[in-house]
Amino acid sequence: MQDVIEGKDYSFPKQEEKVLKFWDDVQAFQQQLKRSEGKKPYVFYDGPPFATGLPHYGHLLAGTLKDIVTRYATATGHYCPRRFGWDCHGLPVEFEIDKKLNIHTKDDVLKMGIDKYNEECRSIVMRYSKEWQKTVERIGRWIDFDNGYKTLDPSFMESVWWVFSTLHKKGLVYQGFKVMPYSTGCTTPLSNFEAGLNYKDVPDPAVKVSFPLDDDEDNAEMVIWTTTPWTLPSNLALCVHPDFVYVKVKDPGTGRVYVVAEALLHELPGAVPKESKKKDKSQPKKGGFEVLKKLKGSELVGKTYKPMFPYFSSMKAVPGSDKGAFRVVADGYVTADAGTGVVHQAPFFGEDDYRVCCKFGIVQIGGESVCPVDASGNFTSEITDFAGQYVKAADKEIIAAIKGMGRLVDNQTFTHSYPFCWRSETPLIYRAVPSWFVEVTKIKDQLLANNGQTHWVPTYVKEKRFHNWLADAHDWAVSRSRFWGTPLPVWVSQDMEEVVVIGSVQELEELSGHKVQLGSHFDMCSLRHFIDHITIPSKQGKGDLHRVEEVFDCWFESGSMPYGQLHYPFENKEFFEGNFPADFVAEGIDQTRGWFYTLMVLSTALFGKPAFKSLVCNGLILAEDGKKMSKRLQNYPDPTLVLNEYGADALRLYLINSPVVRGETLRFKKEGVFAVVKDVFLPWYNAYRFLVQNVLRLQQQSGITFELTKVDVSKASNVLDRWINAASRSLTSFVCEEMNAYRLYTVVPVLVKFINNLTNIYVRYNRRRLKGSKGTEDTLMALVSLYDVLLTVCKVMSPFTPFFTEQMYQNLRRCQPPGEAPESVHYCDFPTAQEPYAGDAQIQLSVERMQTVIELSRTIREKKNRPLKNPLKELVVVHTDKDFLADIEGELKEYVVEEVNVRSLQTCSDPLQYCTLRAEPDYPSLGKRLGKAMAKIGKAVKGMTTQQILDFEAQGSITLEGESLGSGEIRVLRDFRLPEGASEDDVDANGDGEVLAVLDLGTDDSLVEAGLAREVVNRVQKLRKKAGLVASDIVDVYLNAQLRSEAASSGQQGKQQMEAPMQNGTAHPNGIPQANGVSEARSSGSNGLLEKVLSNQGETMRQVLGRPIQDSRQQPSHAVVIARSAETIGSSEASCSFEVVLTQPTFKLDTEALCRDFGQDLGDALSIWLQSRDPAVLQKEAEKHGGKVSVVLDGKKRWLQASRHFRMDDHK
């Protein structure tokens, strides 16, 4: 393996750029596809975005989800082609062109020419495609852009024609009306998106008018409230809520009787008595209407009433009929927020009005229109009294006419937010426009059944949001009166009675006799101006049939992408039919009413199947302030800047390991991405770097080659080796199970936890072993175990973090036998789930509990202000599980002792020696089950005796007050009890309800010395790091313990006083350079405490450092000093001052032995050669060859013996 740089110098974004270049050089994605050809296909549908805008975090999230799943599918033995898709038609494109060319009306487009307009649209559809590709590739997503599909491709649109034609043949297509936002200034309907672009606060009339009921015993009048008086001439029905209570009230002043919702009676002027203005509240309220009767809304249904205007009176229902107009109907959309609880229905000017009136037979779907308003918003001749007037301008005259009829109950002005046309700045109206519909209501039951066959993550979106949307599905208007889009393949006669729906180019050619040229341009069915001139001769003698002017709604096109991307059924028929439905789709939760819905409707209508088997639905990403991300507000960081600062892997993991993968919202925080780098990637990298360093150290110091095949980790005897391998097996099994169920939200937290355990438990606790403290064989086992786990983690994490795993894998694969490791980690098979070994569960549980003990003990230290550097006497671990205690006393003991820094570890299986037991009811679980009996049972649980609690723990259940209570319904709490004779300063404990850690906090001289030794080692390690040394660099360590006390106190206690290379020092009389600022004079007395530390703890420090700490008086005069530092350690009660000196290893020549063995001339030459060598390198070579060094002079090899011809100054 190659050495790697320190974590602080490692730039994740820059390394990712190198990986991108590597992928590009080897054509990694293309090679992955090639290698997997012939395997079982895994079909994935990519929802097409528009390329008229730049990608945002929502796109990056969805793209990451798709990339993870498809990478995993490939790694688990599937062939998974991925093609990027582009949505090219529709409003977003026209919107841009209208702004660019200052187009305001439909007539503006016609004057310009549809051909020129559409060519302008075509010129921008791929405006940001390069930026999209750059961002998508930078996030690490592998998908084919070169062969991506576009909804404007002739092949795609021919498939769209086939879809529509097939639906028509199945009787699922009809022409009807759709109420849409309409711009009278532009004479065109607008989408809901356009309608929301330009809201203004404006005053509008708010009137209450009455509709006398026919044949009512009280001559009652229904009262409605409206802010659009211009719709009253088109009134055809009144709507109530079936469950609301309505009242008949009599105005004592006029004698008239009105009907309104009881909850809104106060909205009628004078209907509710007013409070007396006098202080005496006992006086009765004055005024108010008399309540004659109360009745439910459902009782009013079917009653007829007198029309306001006579224009459509011929449509009035016959009494008792369920057809015809001017009847009372009921629907749940009526609210009690404002108005009267009665809503007037003008079905061709309100979406709910049209739906309700169709439901009750007031009007017929596809029937005659009652829309007496022309394209410019003027009343037609049908409205004789107001013909030719603009509807909004006619409000005043209409109100005056109603007042003249005596039916105006109230007239006010109401200021509200109202939509205006973003182009013409005229107020929008809602108006019915002709449209072609897919009759979704006909297949609603099948839609619900097909939804039941699919697997959604999260499940609640399928079972609630999507199910409810399907259950309430309306017929789908799939046409738009626009220019840029796939033209509807519908040719009709002038009287609309002869209709021909075309399903292919060939069919159009055959019926029209017109040759359609394919291929070189968008000259097929792509644009209106290329085919609008084509006519089809009538078969009924009606002349030529002409194409209708509408184009498809872009949602119909995106819903057709499973067929359009493959040009089905004209090509790829066998592949499509053998692999439909798709295995997987993914988009945001907002697509439940968009793409997911259109996919499901079309696939159900065409094939009776869902379009997909599994779906992952992510939530929405908001700005940090909880608002929608807005370029105008600049309330979110640019994705490109985040990628450049922290890298794609960090952003991917941040997004995936968040609530957004469960369909919830995420408030995006840049700091969260940094936290992933700091808490996940840097520790992970450092574990990998530690492996590399120690493999290289092993090879350099012992000459042993790191060969994986010579070590069988399944035979590991060390407990942590067995644990990490067991944890690795468990991880792989868990990830496979959860990924197969698409539960990414459960996978990522477990992966992150595993990496945390790998770095903070296995590597941290095994540092000495990995450095060779227990011999070469044990070191190899530890290193190979770490290697295997890191390689496994690379493969498991590769779908999630493709860059870092690739970079790491490229170094790890160097250890594999030639030709065995694939060129990229993304060519590797996903680790297969293995059956757990015997003891896997126990060892993982024991290590988890061990870590709990360590954390509990650290908490005690923090609470009692006992720094970890100071050892303590004893830790007692209390638990009832004797197997766990045996592990703690046995194999795990050394790690607990080291991490808690205690001299002794004891265990206790009797909790009562250190704590008292008490029971508490688990209120959430019991309360739901017991209800009112909870109080009695709760009291009984709290009164449980110690023996009852012990019996409950042993048996898992107990009966109290006649109620059987099981595990999970009672919480057993353990309260620490001080041992007899002990004080709180001497002993403390901490527990998690299961395990209890008891620490002896007392101290003595030996513990103080051990703490100081730990600090000495820490200062040496820090100096090595600051000197730029790596783990494999061998240096000698010297300590000058004879510094004057004032020299030590001249700087801040506990901090490094000075570090300097040799040239920055001053010469000491004995030739040893002295650190700047440190007195050269010796103190009169020795530093007794430090000498005791070096004497009593020297061996311990040598084991940690790998070298002995020597007295500075033993430092050779010719030693080359690398770094030095003056230090003060300890506390006010016990402190030491000293100087640390790091030198290169040195050696002494025996020139006499050289000349004696090799002769004078050769001996002198060998002496010169030895003096030219780096002592550290010479020492490594001597260790490698059993104390010998080879020298080649005059073409001959000669061996020098370390113990005879030279001697290393090595005291280890």
KANORZI-V418507 format. One record per backbone hydrogen bond with DSSP energy under -0.5 kcal/mol. CO is the residue of the C=O (numbers start at 1). NH is the residue of the N-H. Records with the same first field share a line. If there is no record, write none. Layout:
CO: NH + NH
//
This chain:
6: 9 + 10
7: 10
9: 11
10: 12
11: 15
12: 16
13: 17
14: 18
15: 19
16: 20
17: 21
18: 22
19: 23
20: 24
21: 25
22: 26
23: 27 + 28
27: 31
28: 32
29: 33
30: 34
31: 35
32: 36
33: 37
34: 37
36: 39
40: 79
43: 583 + 584
45: 47
49: 87
51: 128
56: 60
57: 61
58: 62
59: 63
60: 64
61: 65
62: 66
63: 67
64: 68
65: 69
66: 70
67: 71
68: 72
69: 73
70: 74
71: 75
72: 76
73: 78
74: 77
75: 830
77: 40
78: 80
79: 42
82: 144
84: 149
85: 49
86: 88 + 151
87: 51
90: 93 + 94
91: 95
92: 96
93: 97
94: 98
95: 99
96: 100
97: 101
98: 102 + 103
105: 109
106: 110
107: 111
108: 112
109: 113
113: 117
114: 118
115: 119
116: 120
117: 121
118: 122
119: 123
120: 124
121: 124 + 125
122: 125
124: 127
125: 51
126: 129
128: 132
129: 133
130: 134
131: 135
132: 136
133: 137
134: 138
135: 139
136: 141
137: 140
141: 143
143: 145
144: 84
145: 148
149: 86
150: 153
153: 157
154: 158
155: 159
156: 160
157: 161
158: 162
159: 163
160: 164
161: 165
162: 166
163: 167
164: 168
165: 169
166: 170
167: 172
168: 171
172: 439
174: 437
176: 435
178: 180 + 433
180: 431
181: 190
182: 184 + 429
183: 187 + 188
186: 106
188: 183
191: 195
192: 196
193: 196
194: 197
198: 420
200: 202 + 418
202: 416
204: 414
206: 412
207: 226
208: 409 + 410
209: 224
211: 222
212: 306
213: 216
216: 219
220: 213
221: 259
222: 211
224: 209
226: 207
228: 231
229: 232
231: 234
232: 235
236: 326 + 327
237: 345
238: 329
239: 343
240: 331
241: 244
242: 298
244: 246 + 297
245: 262
246: 295
247: 249 + 260
248: 292 + 293
249: 258
250: 252 + 290
251: 255
256: 251
257: 221
258: 249
259: 223
260: 247
261: 264
262: 265
264: 267
265: 268
268: 271
270: 288
271: 289
274: 286
279: 281
280: 283
286: 274
290: 250 + 292
293: 248
295: 246
296: 299
297: 300 + 301
300: 303
303: 328
304: 214
310: 313
312: 315
313: 316
315: 325
318: 321
325: 317
326: 305
327: 238
328: 302
329: 240
331: 334
338: 341
340: 261
341: 241
342: 225
343: 239
344: 346
345: 236 + 237
346: 349
348: 432
350: 354
351: 355
352: 356
353: 357
354: 358
355: 359
356: 360
357: 362 + 363
358: 361
361: 324
364: 367
371: 373
372: 380
374: 377
377: 391
378: 374
379: 388
380: 383
382: 384
383: 386 + 387
386: 389
389: 379
390: 394
392: 395
394: 398
395: 399
396: 400
397: 401
398: 402
399: 403
400: 404
401: 405
402: 406 + 407
403: 406
407: 210 + 409
410: 208
412: 206
414: 204 + 416
416: 202 + 418
418: 200
419: 428
421: 425
426: 421
427: 184
429: 182 + 431
431: 180
433: 178
435: 176
436: 478 + 479
437: 174 + 439
438: 440 + 476
439: 442
440: 443
441: 444
443: 447
444: 448
445: 449
446: 450
447: 451
448: 452
449: 453
450: 453
451: 454
454: 456
455: 615
457: 617
458: 461 + 462
459: 462 + 463
460: 464 + 465
461: 466
462: 467
464: 468
465: 469
466: 470
467: 471
468: 472
470: 473
475: 477
476: 438 + 478
478: 553
480: 482 + 551
483: 485 + 528
484: 90
485: 487
486: 552
488: 490
489: 491 + 502
490: 548
491: 500
492: 546
493: 496
497: 499
498: 493
500: 491 + 502
504: 508
505: 509
506: 510
507: 511
508: 512
509: 513
511: 537
514: 516
515: 517
518: 520
521: 523
525: 487
527: 530 + 531
528: 531 + 532
531: 534
536: 545
543: 538
545: 536
546: 492
550: 488
551: 480
553: 556 + 557
554: 558
555: 559
556: 560
557: 560
558: 561
560: 563 + 564
561: 565
563: 566 + 567 + 568
564: 567
567: 570 + 571
572: 576
573: 577
574: 578
575: 579
576: 579
582: 613
583: 614
584: 45
585: 616
587: 618
588: 591
589: 592
590: 593
591: 594 + 596 + 597
594: 598
595: 599
596: 600
597: 601
598: 602
599: 603
600: 604
601: 605
602: 606
603: 607 + 608 + 609
604: 608
611: 582
613: 455
614: 585
615: 457 + 617
616: 587 + 618
618: 589
620: 622 + 666
622: 668
623: 626
627: 623
630: 634 + 635
635: 624
638: 642
639: 643
640: 644
641: 645
642: 646 + 647
643: 647
647: 651
648: 652
649: 653
650: 654
651: 655
652: 656
653: 657
655: 658
656: 658
658: 661
659: 662 + 664
660: 619 + 663
666: 622 + 668
669: 672 + 673
670: 673 + 674
671: 675
672: 676
673: 677
674: 678
675: 679
676: 680 + 681
677: 682
680: 684
681: 685
682: 686
683: 687
684: 688
685: 689
686: 690
687: 691
688: 692
689: 693
690: 694
691: 695
692: 696
693: 697
694: 698
695: 699
696: 700
697: 701
698: 702 + 703 + 704
699: 703
705: 707
706: 708
707: 710
708: 711
711: 713
712: 715
713: 716
718: 722
719: 723
720: 724
721: 725
722: 726
723: 727
724: 728
725: 729
726: 730
727: 731
728: 732
729: 733
730: 734
731: 735
732: 736
733: 737
734: 738
735: 739
736: 740
737: 741
738: 743
739: 742
742: 744
743: 746 + 747
744: 748
746: 750
747: 751
748: 752
749: 753
750: 754
751: 755
752: 756
753: 757
754: 758
755: 759
756: 760
757: 761 + 762
758: 763
759: 764
761: 765
762: 766
764: 767
766: 770
767: 771
768: 772 + 773
769: 772
772: 775
775: 779
776: 780
777: 781
778: 782
779: 783
780: 784
781: 785
782: 786
783: 787
784: 788
785: 789
786: 790
787: 791
788: 792
789: 793
790: 794
791: 795
792: 796
793: 797
794: 798
797: 800 + 801
801: 805
802: 806
803: 807
804: 808
805: 809
806: 810
807: 811
808: 811 + 812
809: 813
811: 814
812: 815
813: 816
815: 708
817: 820 + 821
820: 822
824: 827
825: 828
837: 840
839: 843
840: 844
841: 845
842: 846
843: 847
844: 848
845: 849
846: 850
847: 851
848: 852
849: 853
850: 854
851: 855
852: 856
853: 857
854: 858
855: 859
856: 860
857: 861
858: 862
859: 863
860: 864
861: 866
862: 865
865: 867
867: 870
869: 871
872: 903
873: 904
874: 1000
875: 877 + 906
876: 878 + 998
877: 879 + 908
878: 996
880: 882
881: 885
882: 886
883: 887
884: 888
885: 889
886: 890
887: 892
890: 893
892: 896
893: 897
894: 898
895: 899
896: 900
897: 901 + 902
901: 872
904: 875
906: 877
908: 879
909: 911
910: 913
911: 914 + 915
914: 977
916: 975
918: 973
920: 971
921: 923
922: 926
923: 927
924: 928
925: 929
926: 930
927: 931
930: 933
931: 934
932: 935
933: 937
934: 938
935: 939
936: 940
937: 941
938: 942
939: 943
941: 944
945: 949
946: 950
947: 951
948: 952
949: 953
950: 954
951: 955
952: 956
956: 967
958: 960 + 965
960: 963
963: 960
965: 958
966: 969
969: 922
970: 968 + 972
971: 920 + 973
973: 918 + 975
974: 976
975: 916
979: 982
983: 986 + 987
986: 1001 + 1002
988: 999
990: 997
995: 992
996: 878 + 998
997: 990
998: 876
999: 988 + 1001
1000: 873 + 874
1002: 873
1004: 1008
1005: 1009
1006: 1010
1007: 871 + 1011
1008: 1012
1009: 1013
1010: 1014
1011: 1015
1012: 1016
1013: 1017
1014: 1018
1015: 1019
1016: 1020
1017: 1021
1018: 1022
1019: 1023
1020: 1024
1021: 1025
1022: 1026
1023: 1027
1024: 1029
1025: 1028
1030: 1033
1033: 1035
1034: 1145
1036: 1143
1037: 1110
1038: 1141
1039: 1041 + 1112
1040: 1139
1042: 1083
1044: 1047 + 1048
1045: 1049
1046: 1050
1047: 1050
1048: 1051
1052: 1055
1058: 1126
1061: 1064
1062: 1065
1066: 1074
1068: 1071
1071: 1073
1072: 1068
1074: 1066
1075: 1078
1086: 1088
1087: 1091
1088: 1092
1089: 1093
1090: 1094
1091: 1095
1092: 1096
1093: 1097
1094: 1098
1097: 1101
1098: 1102
1099: 1103
1100: 1104
1101: 1105
1102: 1106
1108: 1037 + 1110
1110: 1039
1111: 1114
1112: 1115
1116: 1119
1119: 1121
1120: 1144
1121: 1062
1123: 1142
1124: 1060
1125: 1140
1126: 1057 + 1058
1127: 1138
1129: 1136
1134: 1131
1136: 1129
1138: 1127
1139: 1040
1140: 1125
1141: 1038
1142: 1122 + 1123
1143: 1036
1146: 1209
1148: 1207
1149: 1151
1150: 1154
1151: 1155
1152: 1156
1153: 1157
1154: 1158
1155: 1159
1159: 1163
1160: 1164
1161: 1165
1162: 1166
1163: 1167
1164: 1168
1165: 1169
1166: 1170
1167: 1171
1168: 1172
1169: 1172
1170: 1173
1174: 1178
1175: 1179
1176: 1180
1177: 1181
1178: 1182
1179: 1183
1180: 1184
1181: 1185
1182: 1187 + 1188
1183: 1186
1187: 1202
1189: 1200
1191: 1193 + 1198
1193: 1196
1196: 1193
1198: 1191
1200: 1189
1201: 1204 + 1205 + 1206
1205: 1150
1207: 1148
1208: 1210
1209: 1211
//
